[in-house]
Amino acid sequence: MGTRLAALLLFSLASMARAADAPATAPAAGSLEVPEAVYDAGKIDRGVIVHHDFVLKNVGQAELSINAKPG
């Protein structure tokens, strides 16, 4: 009885560990992931041009449309 209980416990722990390692399924629609949504350039002197690239990733399964307007 003790051996069966230990085997069942070991099997359960292995199953939970495998499930935790499995990647999450992507949403069916397009879904935007932005790891860095805010950028602080610090103190910038007048007239200095600052450039920064934001990484956008579609983690969904469908096409993602972004309507961004400068402003």
C-alpha positions in Angstrom: 0.0 0.0 0.0 2.8 2.4 0.9 4.6 1.7 -2.4 1.5 2.4 -4.4 0.9 5.7 -2.6 4.5 6.8 -3.1 4.3 5.8 -6.8 1.0 7.8 -7.2 2.5 10.8 -5.5 5.6 10.7 -7.7 3.4 10.3 -10.8 1.3 13.3 -9.8 4.3 15.5 -9.1 5.9 14.6 -12.5 2.6 15.4 -14.3 2.3 18.8 -12.6 5.9 19.7 -13.4 5.4 18.7 -17.1 2.2 20.9 -17.2 4.1 23.8 -15.7 6.8 23.5 -18.4 4.3 23.4 -21.3 3.8 26.7 -23.2 0.5 28.4 -22.8 -1.7 28.2 -25.8 -1.9 31.4 -27.8 -5.2 33.3 -28.0 -7.3 32.6 -31.1 -7.5 36.3 -32.0 -4.6 38.6 -32.5 -3.1 39.6 -29.2 -0.4 42.3 -28.5 2.5 41.7 -26.2 4.6 44.7 -25.2 7.4 43.7 -22.8 8.4 47.4 -22.3 5.4 49.7 -22.4 7.1 52.7 -20.9 10.5 54.2 -21.7 12.2 56.8 -19.5 14.9 58.7 -21.4 15.9 60.6 -18.3 16.9 64.3 -18.5 17.4 65.4 -22.1 18.8 68.7 -23.2 16.8 70.9 -25.5 17.4 70.1 -29.2 18.8 66.6 -28.6 17.0 63.9 -30.6 16.2 60.7 -28.7 15.4 57.4 -30.4 14.0 54.3 -28.8 12.5 51.2 -30.4 9.5 49.5 -28.7 9.2 45.8 -29.4 5.7 44.7 -30.3 4.8 41.0 -30.6 1.6 39.3 -31.8 1.2 36.3 -29.5 -2.2 35.4 -30.9 -3.0 33.0 -33.7 -4.7 35.6 -36.0 -3.4 38.7 -37.8 -3.0 41.7 -35.6 -3.8 45.2 -36.9 -2.5 48.3 -35.1 -3.8 51.7 -36.1 -1.2 54.1 -34.5 -1.3 57.8 -35.3 1.6 60.1 -34.6 0.8 62.7 -32.1 
